[in-house]
Amino acid sequence: LIDAAMATSGAYGTRLDPVLGSHHLFDPRTGACPEQIASVSVVARRAVLTDALSTALYIQPSLLHGDILKRAGATSAVVVHLDGRATNFAT
């Protein structure tokens, strides 16, 4: 990366309760820990933006990712699904 930053969020990091499957990423609307995707990586000009967006996009449905990235001024994102597929979003 040149003049850009990248951050990744995924539930594979900190597990709060391995038995229940809860982790450090949770949906504040429901309190649930989403498990629909493996990770989200975001590229933007500022590291603080990439960190915030990767966490937010992990929680949000994929249908909203392109719009969120565009509004925030991010360059791109990659969503890695649980089956290993990757979906690319570019603005």
C-alpha positions in Angstrom: 0.0 0.0 0.0 1.2 3.5 -0.8 -0.5 6.5 1.0 -3.2 4.1 2.3 -4.0 1.9 5.2 -5.7 -1.5 5.7 -7.4 -3.1 8.6 -9.1 -6.5 9.0 -11.8 -7.6 11.5 -12.8 -11.2 12.1 -14.3 -13.3 14.9 -11.3 -15.6 15.0 -9.5 -13.3 17.3 -10.7 -12.8 20.9 -13.3 -15.4 22.0 -15.2 -14.3 25.1 -16.9 -17.6 25.6 -15.7 -20.5 23.5 -18.7 -22.7 24.6 -21.3 -20.2 23.5 -19.3 -19.0 20.6 -19.4 -15.3 21.6 -16.6 -13.1 20.5 -15.5 -9.5 20.7 -17.5 -8.4 17.6 -21.2 -8.0 18.4 -24.2 -6.3 16.9 -25.2 -3.4 19.3 -28.7 -3.6 18.0 -29.2 -7.2 19.1 -26.2 -8.1 21.4 -25.6 -11.1 19.2 -22.2 -12.1 17.7 -22.6 -12.5 14.0 -21.0 -15.5 12.4 -22.0 -15.1 8.7 -18.5 -14.2 7.4 -14.9 -15.0 8.4 -13.4 -11.5 8.0 -13.6 -8.1 6.4 -10.6 -6.1 5.2 -10.9 -2.4 4.3 -8.5 -0.1 2.4 -8.7 3.7 2.9 -6.4 6.7 3.3 -6.5 6.7 7.1 -5.9 3.8 9.5 -8.5 5.0 12.0 -11.1 4.8 9.2 -10.1 1.3 8.1 -10.3 0.0 11.6 -13.8 1.4 12.2 -15.1 0.3 8.8 -13.8 -3.2 9.0 -15.6 -3.7 12.3 -18.8 -2.0 11.1 -18.9 -4.0 7.9 -18.3 -7.3 9.7 -21.6 -6.6 11.5 -23.6 -5.2 8.6 -25.3 -7.3 5.8 -23.1 -7.4 2.7 -25.8 -5.6 0.7 -24.9 -2.4 2.5 -21.1 -2.7 2.1 -20.7 -0.8 -1.1 -22.8 2.2 0.0 -21.1 2.4 3.4 -17.6 2.3 1.8 -18.5 5.0 -0.7 -20.0 7.3 1.9 -17.0 6.9 4.1 -14.5 7.6 1.3 -12.9 4.1 1.5 -11.1 2.7 -1.5 -12.1 -1.0 -1.3 -13.0 -4.0 0.9 -12.7 -7.7 0.8 -15.2 -10.0 2.6 -14.0 -13.5 3.2 -16.9 -15.9 3.6 -16.9 -18.9 5.9 -16.5 -21.2 2.9 -13.4 -19.4 1.8 -15.0 -17.4 -1.0 -14.0 -13.7 -1.3 -16.3 -10.8 -2.3 -14.5 -7.6 -3.4 -16.1 -4.2 -3.1 -14.6 -1.1 -4.8 -15.7 2.5 -4.8 
